[in-house]
């Protein structure tokens, strides 16, 4: 436990002590150098494509080469596909039949006509404490198991009270089915979280939002948990991945999402920021990100329109 809280502890101490320079505006840069540069980063997000599991009421996406939308003379005729060879670049057209696709952030407007939309979500969502409640052993015995208040209190007996404003992720390991058995993802029974547990997290612990690996909150006939969340103006994350690779306590989560105006769902990117000695993930020092690695083979579109390195 003590090692897992080091990241947040150092962040707070560094912030308030400041840096050796007297210039207060540089304090966060020092926090970055002292803490975030050596922290381990783990992606909690599925890369989505035209065959990723989706709620049965929605269609699958389509990926297609982008084409000229107007006549550009000798450079490109209307309807012509942009290519590396002729135009020096390519682009992709994404036909997305729903904003409830892949790893998501659901805002209240998804269910409530008075709810906040994705573009209403404040910038303060950007980084929060991350809590991971592990129910995967119970799900292995009962695939329909739902996280309960008892599971939450068991976490608190080990790590202390859940921080106010945190993001609570429910680990079930259901995300592994997205690759190994995608048809099973949406079939009941699947794991979820009880309405009582959601009320406890929001009303008693005052969390920011919770997240889960399946594409629905629970398996009740009327999705009572999601109904309650949206109509009480809370968000939730769905389709989260890799929770088995992050600590149960002591990490942070960075939250990013597309911002369509008035959007009823968000294509999200969640990144766990873990202590430097954590066994998974890469640090900025190990993977600086610029320049990015070169592909082993030229990129070509597969049958679904997804760009992949290919020898052919």
C-alpha positions in Angstrom: 0.0 0.0 0.0 2.7 2.5 1.0 4.6 2.0 -2.3 1.4 2.5 -4.2 0.6 5.9 -2.7 4.1 7.2 -3.4 3.1 8.8 -6.7 0.3 10.9 -5.2 2.3 11.7 -2.1 5.3 13.0 -4.1 2.9 15.0 -6.4 1.3 16.8 -3.4 4.6 17.4 -1.6 6.3 18.7 -4.8 3.4 20.9 -5.6 3.3 22.7 -2.2 7.1 22.8 -1.7 7.6 24.3 -5.1 10.9 24.1 -7.0 14.3 25.5 -6.3 13.5 28.4 -8.6 11.4 31.1 -7.0 9.2 31.3 -10.1 6.0 29.8 -8.9 4.7 29.2 -12.5 7.3 26.5 -13.0 6.1 24.3 -10.1 4.1 22.0 -12.3 7.0 21.5 -14.7 9.0 20.3 -11.7 6.2 17.9 -10.7 6.4 16.5 -14.3 10.2 16.1 -14.1 10.1 14.6 -10.6 7.0 12.4 -10.9 5.3 12.0 -14.2 8.4 11.5 -16.4 9.3 8.3 -14.5 5.8 7.1 -13.8 4.5 4.0 -15.8 1.7 4.6 -18.3 -0.8 1.9 -19.2 -3.5 2.3 -21.9 -7.0 1.2 -20.6 -8.6 1.6 -24.1 -9.5 -0.7 -26.9 -8.5 0.4 -30.3 -11.8 0.2 -32.2 -12.4 -1.1 -35.7 -15.3 -2.3 -37.8 -15.6 -5.6 -36.0 -15.3 -4.7 -32.4 -18.2 -5.8 -30.2 -21.0 -3.3 -30.1 -24.5 -3.2 -28.4 -26.8 -5.3 -30.7 -29.1 -2.4 -31.4 -26.3 -0.5 -33.3 -24.6 -1.2 -36.5 -20.8 -1.8 -37.0 -18.6 1.0 -38.1 -17.0 1.2 -41.6 -13.5 2.4 -42.4 -12.9 3.6 -46.0 -10.2 5.6 -47.8 -11.0 9.3 -47.9 -11.8 10.7 -51.3 -11.8 14.2 -52.8 -15.2 15.8 -52.1 -14.8 18.3 -54.9 -12.9 18.7 -58.2 -9.4 20.0 -57.5 -8.3 20.1 -61.2 -5.2 18.0 -62.1 -4.4 17.5 -58.4 -7.5 15.4 -57.7 -10.9 14.7 -59.3 -14.1 14.5 -57.2 -14.4 11.0 -55.9 -10.7 10.2 -56.3 -9.0 8.3 -53.5 -6.1 10.2 -52.0 -2.9 8.1 -52.2 0.7 8.4 -51.1 1.9 7.9 -54.6 -0.1 10.7 -56.3 -1.0 13.2 -53.5 1.7 12.5 -51.0 -0.7 11.7 -48.2 -3.7 9.5 -47.4 -6.7 10.0 -45.0 -9.5 7.7 -43.7 -13.2 8.2 -43.7 -14.9 6.7 -40.6 -18.6 5.9 -40.8 -19.6 5.6 -37.1 -23.2 4.6 -36.7 -23.2 5.4 -33.0 -21.2 7.3 -30.4 -21.6 4.2 -28.1 -18.7 2.4 -29.7 -15.5 0.9 -28.3 -14.2 2.3 -25.1 -16.6 5.1 -24.1 -17.6 7.9 -21.8 -21.3 8.1 -21.3 -22.7 11.6 -20.4 -26.2 12.0 -18.8 -27.6 13.2 -22.2 -27.4 9.6 -23.3 -30.6 8.9 -21.3 -31.8 12.3 -20.0 -33.2 15.1 -22.2 -32.0 17.6 -19.5 -28.6 15.9 -19.1 -25.1 17.3 -19.9 -23.7 16.3 -23.2 -20.1 15.4 -24.0 -19.2 18.9 -24.9 -20.5 20.1 -21.5 -18.0 18.0 -19.5 -15.5 20.3 -17.8 -11.8 20.2 -18.3 -11.4 19.2 -14.7 -12.1 15.6 -15.7 -8.6 15.5 -17.1 -6.7 13.7 -14.3 -8.0 11.9 -11.1 -7.1 9.3 -8.5 -7.8 5.8 -9.8 -9.4 3.0 -7.7 -9.6 -0.5 -9.1 -12.1 -2.9 -7.4 -11.2 -6.5 -8.4 -14.0 -8.9 -8.8 -12.5 -11.1 -11.5 -12.2 -14.2 -9.3 -15.9 -14.0 -8.5 -16.7 -13.5 -12.2 -14.6 -16.6 -13.1 -17.0 -18.6 -11.0 -20.2 -16.7 -11.9 -20.0 -14.7 -15.2 -23.1 -12.7 -14.1 -21.6 -11.5 -10.8 -22.2 -7.8 -10.0 -19.9 -5.7 -7.9 -21.5 -5.1 -4.5 -21.2 -2.7 -1.6 -19.3 -5.5 0.2 -16.7 -5.6 -2.5 -16.2 -1.9 -2.2 -15.9 -2.1 1.6 -13.4 -5.0 1.2 -11.3 -2.6 -0.9 -11.5 0.1 1.7 -10.5 -2.4 4.5 -7.2 -2.8 2.6 -6.5 0.7 1.3 -8.7 3.2 3.2 -11.6 5.3 2.2 -12.1 5.8 -1.5 -10.9 9.4 -2.4 -13.6 11.9 -3.2 -13.6 12.8 -6.9 -11.9 9.6 -7.9 -12.6 7.3 -10.8 -13.6 3.8 -9.7 -13.0 1.0 -12.2 -14.5 -2.5 -11.8 -12.0 -5.2 -12.9 -13.7 -8.3 -14.2 -11.3 -9.3 -17.0 -14.3 -9.3 -19.4 -12.2 -7.2 -21.7 -10.2 -10.2 -22.8 -13.3 -11.5 -24.7 -13.1 -8.6 -27.1 -10.2 -10.4 -28.8 -10.8 -14.1 -27.9 -14.6 -14.4 -28.1 -16.2 -11.2 -29.3 -19.6 -12.8 -29.8 -19.8 -13.6 -26.1 -19.2 -10.0 -25.0 -22.9 -8.9 -25.2 -24.5 -12.1 -24.2 -26.0 -12.5 -20.8 -24.9 -13.3 -18.2 -22.1 -10.8 -18.0 -20.6 -8.9 -15.0 -21.8 -5.6 -13.8 -22.4 -3.5 -10.7 -25.4 -3.3 -8.5 -27.6 -0.2 -8.2 -26.9 -0.2 -4.4 -23.1 -0.1 -5.1 -23.5 2.8 -7.5 -25.5 4.8 -5.1 -22.9 4.1 -2.4 -20.0 5.2 -4.6 -21.7 8.4 -5.7 -23.8 9.5 -2.7 -21.5 8.2 0.1 -18.0 8.4 -1.5 -18.8 11.2 -4.0 -16.7 9.7 -6.8 -16.5 11.3 -10.3 -17.6 8.3 -12.2 -17.2 4.5 -12.3 -16.2 2.3 -15.2 -16.6 -1.3 -16.3 -15.3 -3.7 -19.0 -18.6 -4.9 -20.5 -20.7 -2.6 -22.7 -23.6 -2.3 -20.2 -23.8 -1.4 -16.5 -25.8 -4.3 -15.4 -28.1 -7.2 -16.6 -31.4 -5.9 -15.3 -34.3 -5.7 -17.8 -34.4 -1.9 -17.6 -30.7 -1.3 -17.0 -31.6 0.2 -13.6 -28.0 1.2 -12.8 -27.5 3.2 -16.0 -30.9 4.7 -15.7 -30.2 5.9 -12.2 -26.7 7.3 -13.1 -27.9 9.2 -16.2 -31.0 10.7 -14.5 -29.0 11.8 -11.5 -26.5 13.5 -13.8 -23.5 11.2 -13.5 -21.2 9.8 -16.2 -19.8 6.3 -16.6 -17.1 4.6 -18.6 -17.8 1.4 -20.6 -15.6 -1.0 -22.6 -12.5 -0.4 -20.4 -9.4 -2.7 -20.9 -6.3 -3.8 -19.1 -7.5 -3.2 -15.5 -5.5 -6.4 -14.6 -2.3 -4.5 -15.4 -2.8 -1.6 -12.9 -2.6 -1.3 -9.1 -5.8 -1.4 -7.1 -4.7 1.8 -5.3 -2.3 4.6 -5.7 -2.4 5.3 -9.4 -3.9 8.2 -11.3 -6.1 8.2 -14.5 -5.9 10.6 -17.4 -9.2 11.0 -19.2 -9.5 12.0 -22.8 -12.4 11.9 -25.2 -13.7 13.3 -28.5 -15.8 16.4 -28.1 -18.6 16.5 -30.7 -20.9 19.4 -29.8 -24.0 18.1 -28.1 -22.6 14.6 -28.2 -24.5 11.8 -26.3 -21.4 9.6 -26.0 -17.6 9.9 -26.2 -15.0 7.8 -27.9 -12.7 7.8 -24.9 -9.0 7.2 -24.1 -8.2 6.3 -20.6 -4.5 6.1 -19.4 -3.5 4.8 -16.0 -0.5 6.6 -14.5 1.2 4.2 -12.1 4.2 4.4 -9.7 7.7 4.2 -11.3 8.4 0.7 -9.8 5.1 -0.8 -11.1 5.7 -4.0 -13.1 3.6 -3.0 -16.2 3.7 0.0 -18.5 6.3 2.3 -19.9 7.7 5.6 -18.6 8.3 8.7 -20.7 12.0 8.1 -20.3 11.6 4.6 -21.8 9.1 5.6 -24.5 9.4 9.4 -25.2 7.0 9.3 -28.2 9.0 11.6 -30.5 10.0 10.5 -33.0 7.5 7.6 -33.2 8.8 4.2 -34.4 8.8 3.4 -38.1 6.5 0.7 -39.3 8.2 -2.6 -40.2 6.4 -2.7 -43.6 4.4 -0.2 -45.7 0.9 0.5 -44.4 -1.9 -1.1 -46.5 -5.6 -1.4 -45.9 -7.1 -4.8 -44.9 -10.5 -6.0 -45.9 -12.1 -3.8 -43.3 -10.3 -0.7 -44.4 -8.0 -0.7 -41.4 -4.4 0.4 -42.1 -1.8 -2.3 -41.1 1.8 -3.0 -41.9 1.9 -5.5 -44.7 4.6 -7.3 -46.7 2.4 -7.6 -49.8 
